[in-house]
Amino acid sequence: MINLIGSYEVKADAKGRIMIPSDLKKQVQSILNEGFVIKRSVFQKCLELYPMSEWNKEAAGLTKLNRFVKENNDFIRVFMAGVRTADLDNAGRLLIPKDLVNYAGIRKDLVISSAINRIEIWDKDTYEMVLNNPDVDFGLLAEKVMGKMSPDIE
């Protein structure tokens, strides 16, 4: 399993290409040859970039869903909408397809943020609004999500 670290501000060019920061590129160097999958996020107006090995794990879960249950079929259709394979070009740039640029409201200034086993790609203003949302108390959220977990005792 990959564990990506860091958030980076980058700029998109007129064609929707972004340069992957060197620190992040070093983290994925060993898996660059397998390629990536880019898709719309489920919960936010951002994009997710999966290393192919991580995408294959995600897709394996989808294949277990019974396609004769309409809800499952509908979920898979929407989840897979806009999914594309992606590779870095020789200059280390990632081309974001136009429909995904439009979905995420991406303009020139972006944030690339690690999300453990995937990378989120955000319009910078949207990213800052989500992080600074006054309706979200991160301390309470942390307690709710992580508070019931007990640390491993060695």
C-alpha positions as CSV (number, residue, x, y, z in Angstrom):
1,M,0.0,0.0,0.0
2,I,1.2,3.5,-0.9
3,N,1.1,6.3,1.7
4,L,1.4,9.7,0.0
5,I,2.3,12.8,2.0
6,G,2.0,16.5,1.2
7,S,-0.1,19.3,-0.2
8,Y,1.3,21.5,-3.1
9,E,0.1,24.6,-4.9
10,V,0.5,24.3,-8.7
11,K,-0.7,26.0,-11.8
12,A,-2.6,24.6,-14.8
13,D,-1.6,25.7,-18.2
14,A,-4.1,26.6,-21.0
15,K,-4.4,22.9,-22.0
16,G,-5.2,21.7,-18.5
17,R,-1.8,20.2,-17.8
18,I,-0.3,20.4,-14.4
19,M,3.3,19.8,-13.4
20,I,3.6,17.2,-10.6
21,P,5.8,18.6,-7.8
22,S,9.2,16.9,-7.5
23,D,8.6,15.8,-3.9
24,L,5.4,14.0,-4.9
25,K,6.9,12.6,-8.0
26,K,9.7,11.1,-5.9
27,Q,7.0,9.4,-3.8
28,V,5.4,7.8,-6.8
29,Q,8.6,7.1,-8.8
30,S,8.5,3.4,-8.2
31,I,5.0,3.1,-9.6
32,L,5.1,5.7,-12.5
33,N,5.3,2.9,-15.1
34,E,2.0,1.4,-14.0
35,G,0.1,4.6,-14.7
36,F,-2.8,6.3,-12.9
37,V,-6.6,6.6,-13.0
38,I,-8.2,10.0,-12.6
39,K,-11.9,10.5,-11.6
40,R,-14.4,12.7,-10.0
41,S,-14.6,12.6,-6.2
42,V,-17.7,11.2,-4.6
43,F,-18.2,13.8,-1.9
44,Q,-16.4,16.9,-3.1
45,K,-16.0,18.9,-6.3
46,C,-12.4,17.8,-6.7
47,L,-10.6,15.0,-8.7
48,E,-8.9,11.9,-7.4
49,L,-5.7,10.5,-9.0
50,Y,-5.2,6.9,-8.1
51,P,-2.0,4.9,-8.8
52,M,-3.1,2.0,-10.9
53,S,-2.5,-0.6,-8.2
54,E,-4.7,1.4,-5.8
55,W,-7.4,1.8,-8.4
56,N,-7.4,-2.0,-9.0
57,K,-8.2,-2.5,-5.3
58,E,-11.0,0.0,-5.5
59,A,-12.4,-1.6,-8.7
60,A,-12.2,-5.1,-7.1
61,G,-14.7,-3.9,-4.5
62,L,-17.1,-2.7,-7.2
63,T,-17.0,-6.1,-9.0
64,K,-18.4,-7.7,-5.9
65,L,-21.6,-5.7,-6.2
66,N,-24.6,-7.5,-7.7
67,R,-25.4,-5.7,-10.9
68,F,-29.0,-7.0,-10.8
69,V,-29.7,-4.7,-7.9
70,K,-30.7,-1.4,-9.5
71,E,-29.1,0.7,-6.7
72,N,-25.8,-1.0,-7.2
73,N,-26.0,-0.6,-11.0
74,D,-26.8,3.1,-10.7
75,F,-24.0,3.6,-8.2
76,I,-21.4,2.0,-10.5
77,R,-22.6,4.1,-13.5
78,V,-22.2,7.4,-11.6
79,F,-19.0,6.4,-9.8
80,M,-17.4,5.4,-13.1
81,A,-18.5,8.5,-15.0
82,G,-15.5,10.4,-16.4
83,V,-13.0,7.8,-15.2
84,R,-9.8,7.9,-17.4
85,T,-6.4,6.4,-17.4
86,A,-3.7,9.0,-17.0
87,D,0.1,9.1,-17.4
88,L,2.7,11.7,-16.9
89,D,4.3,13.0,-20.0
90,N,8.0,13.2,-20.5
91,A,8.1,16.6,-18.8
92,G,6.3,15.2,-15.7
93,R,3.0,16.9,-16.5
94,L,-0.5,15.4,-16.1
95,L,-3.2,16.3,-18.6
96,I,-6.6,16.7,-16.9
97,P,-9.4,16.0,-19.4
98,K,-11.7,19.0,-20.1
99,D,-14.8,17.4,-18.7
100,L,-13.0,16.7,-15.4
101,V,-11.6,20.3,-15.4
102,N,-15.2,21.5,-15.7
103,Y,-16.6,19.2,-13.1
104,A,-14.0,20.3,-10.5
105,G,-14.2,24.0,-11.4
106,I,-10.5,24.0,-12.0
107,R,-9.0,27.3,-13.2
108,K,-5.4,28.2,-13.1
109,D,-4.4,27.9,-9.4
110,L,-4.7,24.4,-8.0
111,V,-3.9,22.4,-4.9
112,I,-2.6,18.8,-5.2
113,S,-3.1,17.1,-1.8
114,S,-2.3,13.6,-0.7
115,A,-5.1,11.5,0.6
116,I,-3.2,8.5,1.9
117,N,-3.4,6.2,-1.2
118,R,-4.6,8.7,-3.8
119,I,-4.1,12.3,-4.7
120,E,-6.8,14.9,-4.7
121,I,-6.7,17.7,-7.3
122,W,-8.6,20.9,-6.3
123,D,-9.3,24.4,-7.5
124,K,-7.3,26.4,-4.9
125,D,-10.3,28.6,-3.9
126,T,-12.6,25.5,-3.5
127,Y,-9.9,23.7,-1.4
128,E,-9.5,26.6,0.9
129,M,-13.3,27.0,1.3
130,V,-13.6,23.3,2.3
131,L,-10.7,23.5,4.7
132,N,-12.0,26.7,6.4
133,N,-15.7,25.7,6.4
134,P,-17.1,27.3,9.7
135,D,-19.8,24.6,9.8
136,V,-17.2,21.9,10.3
137,D,-15.6,21.5,13.8
138,F,-12.5,19.4,13.0
139,G,-12.0,18.6,16.7
140,L,-15.4,17.1,17.0
141,L,-15.1,15.3,13.6
142,A,-11.7,13.8,14.7
143,E,-13.3,12.6,17.9
144,K,-16.2,11.1,16.1
145,V,-14.2,9.4,13.4
146,M,-11.0,8.5,15.3
147,G,-12.0,8.6,19.0
148,K,-13.4,5.1,19.2
149,M,-10.2,3.6,17.8
150,S,-7.7,2.3,20.3
151,P,-4.1,2.5,19.5
152,D,-2.1,-0.6,19.0
153,I,-0.4,-1.6,22.2
154,E,3.0,-3.2,21.7
